[in-house]
């Protein structure tokens, strides 16, 4: 449930960021942030699963 709330919040914020700064560089930056966040969450969940 927590991840659903976070994902919805990120989706809402992502739309606002794209409207505020619609450049290609900004979109690439957002994608890098998303990939980094997903990797961090996966690493956290895997480390919790291994313990």
N, C-alpha and C positions, 0 to 999 in steps of 0.2 A: 504494500500500500504506500509506503514511504517513497519508493522509487517512482510510482505513478504520479504522486504529487510533485516530486522534483522534476520529472520529465515534462509535466504540464507547465510548470513554472518556467522551465527553460524554453519550451516552445513559445510561450507568450513573450518572454524577453527576447528571444531570437528574432521574432517578427518585428519587434520594436527597434532592435539594433539594425536590421536590414533596412527598415524605412528611414532611420536616422542617417545611416551611412551606406548608401547603395553601391559602393565601389567594389570592384573585383577583389582588391586587397582585403577589404573588410570581410567579404564572404569567405575568402581563404583563411583568414585569421579565425573566424567563427568555426570553420570545419576543423582546424587544428585544435582548438579548444575542446570541441566535442570529442575528437579522437583521444585526446589526452585524458579527458574525464572518464570516458568509457574504459580506457586501459587502467586507470587508477581504481575505478570501481571493481573491475574484474580482478585485479590483483588483491584488493581488500577482501573480496568474497572468497577467492581461492585460499588466501591465507587463513581466513576464518574457518573454511571448510577443512583444511589440513590439521587444525588444532583440535 
